[in-house]
Amino acid sequence: MTRINKSIINFCIVAISILLGSCTKSFKDYNTDPTGLSDKQISVDYQNLGEPMQQAQLYIMSNTNWIYQLQQNLIGDVYSGFLMSADPFNSNTNNTNYFLMDGWNFYPWDYAYNNVMKATQNVLNATTDPQYASFHAWAKIVRVEAMHRVSDIYGPIIYTHYGKSNPDGSVSYDSQKDAYNAFFTDLDSAITVLTGLVQSGAPETFSKFDLVYGGSFQKWLKFANTLRLRLALRISKADVNKAKTEGEKALSNPGGLLTTNDDNAFVDIGTNQHPLNSISKSWGDINMGAPLACYLNGYNDPRISKYMLKATDAAVAGQYIGIRNGINIDAIGRYGGYSLPIDFPNKMQIMVAAEAWFLKAEAALKGWNNSGDAQTDYQTGISTSFAQYGLDASSYITDNTHTEQQYIDPKAITAGQNDVTTGSPYLSTITIAWNNGDTPVKKLERIITQKWLSIYPDGEEAWAEFRRTGYPKLFPVVINKSGGKISTSAFVQRINFPADELSTNPIGVAAAVSTLGGPDTGGTKLWWAQ
């Protein structure tokens, strides 16, 4: 990153450790009752509803470089195995080796509440009249999309209690289970409204403000159904019956799921560049992750050239090679020449149709109604992902030989220390071709591995699925600086609550921690992963 932005981050790290919150908005800013918009304030063209919704869409994943870096990149992007930093931030003591940085890790919380929860709550408050039903439904969908990501980072969140202070001045958290139940309630309501609007052919009222689908009720309905299925599978270990009920609702809705790449959900960020372009090229702060490169290389996967550039370092020049998480990095020059991400278009990916097919494949494994055939869903997921990049998957789908490539790091400070070779429990032996004779466990690994490959670069979602399923197999950190709080073999499971919340809402945080089932550390599994 630029020198000025490094200074900002370093300042926040120091300030957080001293002042516990000097770099974030105050607790009251995002936990007091937002002022709704009156009917008089809603102009004929819905401007006062549409503009907050544009803000909310843009902050599902911020398009501001340094915010994205702290909101997404140095958490989910790294922990998913997609990307890894060549920069030894804080003397190589940082998130990448499990020294969780409070000065970084409040950003997913802070920006979601100040830019998504506040904006969508204003819209929800102003749209209780049925004439604004489309905006009301849309706000609920966008809020769930953004806030499930926040919950999947921290666990319990302030959702149903948002804007509601207790007599003692605290604000209550929802346990993660209660938050997810609230997500399903919101999606159920929104889907009911959109289903009716689509079936009646109602005019598309928010087209001027929709940065994803240009106002299409039909596409937002597909998105909402797919999001519901995603969240249903997310809780399928923790609450089997609820998961099945919600999943089957999604699968049976007449609006359907995302199906083709025309349904892909990208937030259009206008003339702004995708943050990863600057973070990787201009700042030199992010390279490809070793696991992603090893899977793509091992599978002879042609998507590799669509995801990353060849290395320029003399030791690995011309290869596709990533950096392993949590290794000894003495200077940015050591690994800066490893593979970089390709340049992304000016759109932020929040969901692709390929994911929907893999969700259906897993639902079929579980025997959920209307999920189709697991093999057909799986193969269609691969084909849809390949088609997204203009590729043909016909021969790839039948490959029953290739597996993940070994990782050999010729630049390691200690020779061989970073290598992951044949026989390692962290190196996958799963092949590509579907085999109906495989065990359910092996089928699940195959589905999740290919889903992981297809949803790049959405690291937050990929990290969540890894924690839920254990797939794809990833490489553990070599150096663990968590002080015993995070198990190397169990991987990082969550981010601790922001320091500002601890200082300004201690009663609420204490109650939230009591629902975790463990201490407020990165080693405590989330509810849906237990």
C-alpha positions in Angstrom: 0.0 0.0 0.0 1.1 3.6 -0.3 3.2 5.2 2.4 0.3 7.4 3.6 -2.0 4.4 4.0 0.7 2.4 5.8 0.9 5.3 8.2 -2.8 5.3 8.7 -2.8 1.6 9.5 0.2 1.9 11.8 -1.4 4.8 13.6 -4.6 2.8 14.1 -2.7 -0.2 15.5 -1.0 2.0 18.1 -4.0 4.1 18.9 -6.3 1.1 19.3 -3.9 -0.5 21.7 -3.8 2.7 23.8 -7.2 4.2 23.5 -9.4 1.2 22.5 -11.3 2.8 19.7 -9.8 6.1 18.6 -9.9 5.0 14.9 -13.6 3.9 14.8 -17.0 5.5 15.0 -18.4 5.7 18.5 -20.7 3.0 19.9 -23.7 5.4 19.9 -23.2 6.3 16.2 -24.3 2.9 15.1 -26.4 1.7 18.0 -28.8 4.5 18.5 -32.2 4.6 16.8 -31.7 5.9 13.2 -34.0 8.7 12.1 -36.4 7.4 9.5 -37.4 9.3 6.4 -40.9 10.8 6.4 -43.3 10.5 3.5 -42.6 14.1 2.6 -38.9 13.4 2.3 -39.5 10.6 -0.2 -39.4 12.3 -3.6 -41.4 11.2 -6.6 -38.4 9.4 -8.0 -37.6 7.7 -4.7 -34.2 9.6 -4.5 -34.2 9.5 -0.7 -34.7 5.8 -0.6 -32.4 5.0 -3.5 -29.3 6.8 -2.3 -29.1 5.0 1.0 -29.5 1.8 -0.8 -26.6 2.7 -3.1 -24.5 3.3 -0.1 -25.5 0.0 1.4 -24.6 -1.9 -1.8 -21.2 -0.3 -2.0 -20.3 -1.3 1.5 -21.2 -5.0 1.3 -17.6 -5.0 0.2 -16.1 -1.5 0.2 -14.6 -0.3 -3.0 -12.2 2.0 -1.1 -8.8 0.4 -1.3 -7.6 0.6 2.3 -11.0 -0.2 3.7 -11.3 -3.3 1.5 -7.9 -4.3 2.6 -8.9 -4.3 6.2 -12.5 -5.3 5.8 -11.9 -8.3 3.5 -8.4 -8.8 2.3 -6.3 -9.3 5.5 -9.0 -11.5 7.0 -11.1 -13.6 4.6 -9.0 -13.4 1.5 -6.0 -14.7 3.4 -7.7 -17.2 5.6 -9.5 -18.7 2.7 -6.3 -19.7 1.0 -7.0 -17.4 -2.0 -4.4 -14.7 -1.3 -1.5 -14.0 0.9 0.6 -10.9 1.7 4.2 -10.6 0.9 4.5 -7.6 3.3 5.7 -8.5 6.8 3.4 -6.1 8.5 4.2 -5.2 12.1 7.6 -7.0 11.9 5.8 -10.1 10.6 3.4 -10.2 13.6 -0.1 -9.8 12.2 -3.3 -11.6 11.1 -1.5 -13.8 8.6 0.2 -15.7 11.4 -2.7 -15.4 13.9 -1.6 -12.3 15.9 -5.0 -10.8 15.5 -4.7 -7.0 15.0 -7.4 -4.9 16.7 -6.3 -2.0 14.6 -7.3 -3.9 11.5 -10.1 -6.2 12.6 -12.8 -3.7 13.7 -13.3 -2.6 10.1 -15.7 -5.3 9.0 -17.9 -4.4 12.0 -17.5 -0.6 11.8 -18.2 -0.2 8.1 -21.1 -2.6 8.0 -22.9 -0.8 10.8 -22.2 2.7 9.7 -22.9 2.2 6.0 -25.2 -0.8 5.6 -27.2 -1.2 8.8 -27.8 2.5 9.3 -28.7 3.0 5.6 -31.0 0.0 5.3 -32.7 0.7 8.7 -33.5 4.2 7.5 -35.1 2.8 4.3 -37.0 0.1 6.3 -38.3 2.8 8.7 -39.5 4.8 5.8 -41.2 2.1 3.8 -43.7 0.5 6.0 -46.5 1.7 3.7 -47.3 -1.1 1.1 -46.7 1.4 -1.8 -43.0 1.1 -1.0 -42.9 -2.7 -0.6 -40.3 -3.2 -3.3 -37.8 -1.0 -1.5 -38.6 -2.6 1.9 -37.9 -6.0 0.5 -34.7 -4.9 -1.3 -33.4 -3.3 1.9 -33.9 -6.6 3.8 -32.1 -8.6 1.2 -29.1 -6.3 1.0 -28.9 -6.1 4.8 -28.9 -9.9 5.2 -26.2 -10.3 2.5 -24.0 -7.8 4.3 -24.7 -8.8 7.9 -24.4 -12.5 7.5 -20.8 -11.8 6.4 -20.2 -9.8 9.6 -21.7 -12.6 11.7 -19.5 -15.2 9.9 -16.5 -13.2 11.1 -17.4 -12.5 14.7 -20.4 -14.7 15.6 -23.0 -12.9 17.6 -24.0 -9.5 16.2 -26.4 -6.6 16.9 -29.2 -7.2 14.5 -32.8 -7.4 15.8 -31.7 -5.1 18.7 -30.2 -2.5 16.4 -31.1 1.0 17.5 -32.6 -0.3 20.8 -30.8 0.7 24.0 -31.4 -1.1 27.3 -32.1 0.8 30.5 -28.5 0.3 31.6 -27.4 1.9 28.3 -26.1 -1.3 26.7 -27.3 -2.8 23.4 -28.0 -6.5 23.2 -26.5 -8.8 20.8 -28.2 -11.7 19.0 -26.5 -15.0 19.4 -25.4 -16.3 16.0 -28.3 -18.8 16.1 -30.8 -16.0 16.7 -29.1 -13.7 14.1 -29.5 -16.5 11.5 -33.1 -17.0 12.4 -33.6 -13.3 11.9 -31.9 -13.5 8.5 -34.3 -16.2 7.5 -37.3 -14.2 8.7 -36.2 -11.2 6.7 -35.5 -13.2 3.6 -38.9 -15.0 3.9 -40.6 -11.6 4.0 -38.6 -10.1 1.1 -39.1 -13.2 -1.0 -42.8 -13.2 -0.5 -43.0 -9.6 -1.6 -40.7 -10.1 -4.7 -42.5 -13.2 -5.7 -45.8 -11.3 -5.8 -44.2 -8.4 -7.7 -42.7 -10.7 -10.3 -45.9 -12.6 -10.8 -47.9 -9.4 -11.2 -45.5 -7.8 -13.6 -45.2 -4.7 -11.3 -43.1 -1.8 -12.5 -39.5 -2.0 -11.4 -39.3 1.0 -9.0 -35.6 1.0 -7.9 -33.9 0.5 -11.3 -32.2 3.9 -11.0 -30.4 3.0 -7.8 -29.7 -0.8 -8.3 -25.9 -1.3 -8.8 -26.3 -5.0 -9.2 -29.2 -5.9 -11.4 -30.5 -2.6 -12.7 -33.7 -2.9 -10.8 -34.8 -6.4 -11.9 -37.2 -7.9 -9.4 -36.8 -11.3 -11.0 -33.0 -11.3 -10.5 -33.2 -10.1 -7.0 -35.7 -12.9 -6.3 -33.2 -15.4 -7.6 -30.5 -13.8 -5.6 -32.6 -13.9 -2.4 -33.5 -17.6 -2.9 -29.9 -18.5 -3.5 -28.8 -16.5 -0.4 -31.4 -18.4 1.6 -30.0 -21.7 0.4 -26.5 -20.6 1.2 -27.4 -19.7 4.7 -29.5 -22.9 5.1 -26.5 -25.0 4.3 -24.3 -22.9 6.5 -26.3 -24.0 9.6 -26.9 -27.6 8.4 -24.5 -29.0 11.1 -25.9 -26.9 13.9 -29.6 -27.0 13.3 -30.5 -29.8 10.9 -34.3 -29.3 10.8 -34.2 -25.5 10.4 -31.6 -25.9 7.6 -33.8 -28.4 5.7 -36.9 -26.3 6.1 -35.2 -23.1 4.9 -33.3 -24.8 2.1 -36.4 -26.5 0.7 -38.2 -23.2 0.8 -35.5 -21.7 -1.4 -35.4 -24.7 -3.7 -39.2 -24.7 -4.2 -39.8 -21.0 -4.8 -41.1 -20.4 -8.3 -38.6 -17.6 -8.8 -35.7 -20.1 -8.9 -32.0 -19.7 -8.1 -29.2 -18.1 -9.9 -28.8 -20.3 -13.0 -26.6 -18.8 -15.7 -23.8 -16.2 -15.6 -26.4 -13.6 -16.6 -27.6 -13.9 -13.1 -24.2 -13.3 -11.4 -24.3 -10.6 -8.7 -21.7 -7.9 -9.0 -21.9 -4.4 -7.5 -21.0 -1.9 -10.2 -18.5 0.6 -8.7 -18.5 2.9 -11.6 -15.2 4.4 -12.6 -13.4 3.2 -9.4 -10.9 0.4 -9.8 -11.4 -2.9 -8.0 -9.4 -2.5 -4.7 -7.4 -5.7 -5.3 -5.8 -4.1 -8.4 -4.2 -1.3 -6.3 -3.5 -3.5 -3.2 -1.6 -6.0 -5.3 0.0 -3.9 -8.1 0.5 -0.4 -6.7 1.0 -1.2 -3.0 2.6 -4.6 -3.4 0.6 -5.9 -0.4 -1.1 -9.0 -1.7 -0.1 -12.0 -3.9 -1.8 -15.3 -4.6 -2.2 -17.9 -1.9 -0.3 -21.1 -2.2 -3.4 -23.4 -1.9 -5.2 -21.8 -4.8 -2.2 -22.0 -7.0 -1.6 -25.7 -6.0 -5.1 -26.8 -6.7 -5.3 -25.0 -10.1 -1.8 -26.3 -11.1 -2.5 -29.8 -10.0 -5.8 -30.0 -11.8 -4.4 -28.4 -15.0 -7.2 -26.0 -14.5 -7.3 -23.3 -17.3 -8.9 -20.8 -15.0 -5.4 -20.3 -13.5 -4.6 -17.8 -16.2 -7.9 -16.0 -15.5 -7.1 -15.7 -11.8 -3.4 -15.0 -11.6 -0.2 -13.8 -13.3 3.0 -15.8 -13.7 5.7 -15.2 -11.1 8.5 -12.8 -12.0 11.0 -13.7 -9.2 14.1 -15.4 -10.8 13.7 -18.4 -8.5 10.2 -19.2 -9.8 9.9 -17.1 -13.0 7.2 -18.2 -15.4 5.4 -20.4 -12.8 2.1 -19.9 -11.2 3.0 -19.9 -7.5 1.5 -18.4 -4.4 2.7 -17.7 -0.9 1.9 -20.0 2.0 0.1 -18.4 5.1 1.9 -17.7 8.3 5.5 -18.1 7.1 8.7 -16.3 8.1 8.9 -13.2 5.9 11.8 -10.9 6.5 11.1 -8.3 3.8 8.6 -7.6 1.2 11.2 -8.3 -1.5 11.4 -12.0 -0.6 8.0 -12.9 -2.0 6.9 -9.9 -4.0 7.7 -11.6 -7.3 5.4 -14.5 -6.7 2.2 -14.6 -8.6 -0.2 -11.6 -8.4 -3.9 -11.6 -9.1 -4.9 -10.5 -12.5 -6.6 -7.1 -12.8 -10.3 -7.2 -11.9 -13.1 -5.2 -13.6 -14.7 -2.4 -11.8 -17.3 -4.7 -10.2 -17.4 -6.3 -6.7 -18.5 -10.0 -6.8 -21.0 -11.0 -4.1 -22.5 -14.2 -5.7 -22.1 -16.2 -8.9 -24.4 -18.7 -10.5 -21.8 -21.5 -10.2 -22.2 -21.3 -6.4 -25.9 -21.9 -6.7 -25.3 -25.2 -8.6 -22.8 -26.4 -5.9 -25.3 -25.5 -3.2 -27.9 -27.6 -5.0 -25.4 -30.5 -5.3 -24.8 -30.4 -1.5 -28.5 -30.2 -0.9 -29.0 -33.2 -3.1 -26.5 -35.1 -1.0 -28.6 -34.3 2.0 -31.8 -35.5 0.2 -33.5 -32.1 0.3 -36.6 -31.8 -1.9 -36.3 -30.1 -5.3 -32.5 -30.1 -5.2 -32.0 -32.2 -8.4 -29.3 -34.8 -9.0 -26.0 -34.2 -7.1 -23.8 -35.3 -10.1 -25.7 -33.1 -12.6 -25.6 -30.1 -10.2 -21.9 -30.6 -9.5 -21.0 -30.8 -13.2 -23.2 -27.9 -14.1 -21.5 -25.8 -11.4 -18.1 -26.5 -13.0 -19.4 -25.8 -16.5 -21.0 -22.6 -15.3 -17.8 -21.4 -13.7 -15.7 -22.2 -16.8 -18.3 -20.4 -19.0 -17.9 -17.3 -16.8 -14.3 -17.1 -18.1 -15.1 -18.2 -21.7 -13.8 -21.7 -21.1 -15.0 -25.2 -22.0 -15.2 -27.7 -19.1 -16.1 -30.8 -21.0 -12.7 -32.6 -20.6 -12.0 -31.2 -17.2 -15.2 -32.7 -15.7 -14.2 -36.2 -16.7 -10.6 -36.0 -15.2 -10.3 -38.7 -12.6 -6.5 -38.6 -12.3 -5.2 -35.1 -11.3 -5.0 -33.9 -7.7 -3.6 -31.0 -5.9 0.0 -30.1 -6.6 2.7 -30.3 -4.0 4.0 -27.0 -2.7 7.7 -26.4 -2.9 9.0 -23.0 -1.7 12.5 -22.3 -3.0 12.6 -18.9 -1.2 12.0 -20.1 2.3 14.4 -18.7 4.9 14.7 -22.2 6.3 15.0 -24.7 3.4 12.0 -27.0 3.2 10.1 -25.4 6.1 7.3 -24.1 3.9 6.9 -27.2 1.7 3.8 -29.4 1.7 4.5 -32.7 -0.1 2.9 -36.0 -0.9 1.6 -37.8 2.2 0.9 -34.6 4.1 -2.6 -34.6 5.6 -3.0 -31.1 4.4 -2.5 -32.0 0.7 -5.7 -33.1 -0.9 -6.0 -36.3 -3.0 -9.5 -35.5 -4.3 -9.9 -35.7 -8.1 -12.3 -33.9 -10.3 -14.6 -36.5 -11.9 -17.8 -37.4 -10.1 -18.0 -41.0 -8.8 -21.4 -42.2 -7.6 -19.6 -45.0 -5.7 -17.7 -42.5 -3.4 -18.7 -42.0 0.2 -20.8 -39.0 1.1 -17.7 -37.5 2.8 -15.6 -37.7 -0.4 -18.5 -36.4 -2.5 -18.8 -33.4 -0.1 -15.0 -32.7 -0.4 -15.3 -32.7 -4.2 -18.3 -30.3 -4.2 -16.8 -27.9 -1.8 -13.4 -27.9 -3.4 -14.9 -27.0 -6.8 -17.2 -24.5 -5.2 -14.2 -22.8 -3.6 -12.4 -22.7 -7.0 -15.5 -21.1 -8.6 -16.2 -18.3 -6.1 -12.8 -16.7 -6.2 -12.1 -13.9 -5.2 -14.8 -13.9 -2.5 -12.6 -14.8 0.4 -15.1 -14.2 3.2 -17.5 -16.8 1.8 -14.7 -19.2 1.0 -13.3 -18.9 4.6 -16.8 -19.5 6.0 -17.3 -22.7 4.0 -13.8 -24.0 5.0 -14.7 -23.5 8.7 -18.0 -25.2 8.2 -16.9 -28.3 6.2 -13.1 -28.5 6.6 -12.8 -28.3 2.8 -10.9 -27.6 0.7 -7.9 -28.9 2.5 -5.6 -25.9 3.2 -2.1 -25.5 4.6 -1.7 -24.5 8.2 0.4 -21.6 9.3 4.1 -22.3 9.8 4.5 -19.7 12.5 1.6 -19.3 15.0 1.8 -16.0 17.0 -1.6 -16.3 18.7 0.0 -17.1 22.1 -1.9 -20.4 22.3 -5.3 -18.8 21.5 -5.6 -20.4 18.1 -4.7 -24.0 17.2 -2.4 -24.4 14.3 -4.1 -27.6 13.2 -7.7 -26.3 13.7 -7.0 -23.0 11.9 -8.4 -19.6 12.8 -12.1 -19.7 13.4 -13.3 -16.2 14.0 -12.2 -12.6 14.9 -12.6 -11.3 18.4 -15.0 -8.5 19.1 -13.8 -5.0 18.2 -12.0 -3.1 20.9 -14.5 -0.2 20.7 -17.4 -2.5 21.5 -15.5 -3.9 24.5 -15.0 -0.3 25.8 -18.4 1.2 25.0 -20.8 -1.8 25.3 -19.1 -4.1 27.8 -22.4 -5.5 29.2 -23.7 -6.3 25.7 -20.3 -7.9 24.7 -20.2 -10.0 27.9 -23.6 -11.4 27.2 -22.6 -12.1 23.6 -19.4 -13.9 24.6 -21.5 -16.2 26.9 -23.2 -17.5 23.8 -20.0 -18.4 22.0 -19.3 -21.6 23.8 -15.7 -20.5 24.3 -13.5 -17.4 25.0 -13.5 -14.3 22.8 -10.6 -15.4 20.7 -9.8 -16.5 17.2 -9.8 -20.1 18.3 -13.4 -20.4 19.3 -15.6 -22.0 16.7 -18.7 -20.2 15.5 -22.2 -21.7 16.3 -22.7 -23.1 12.8 -19.2 -24.8 12.8 -19.5 -26.7 16.1 
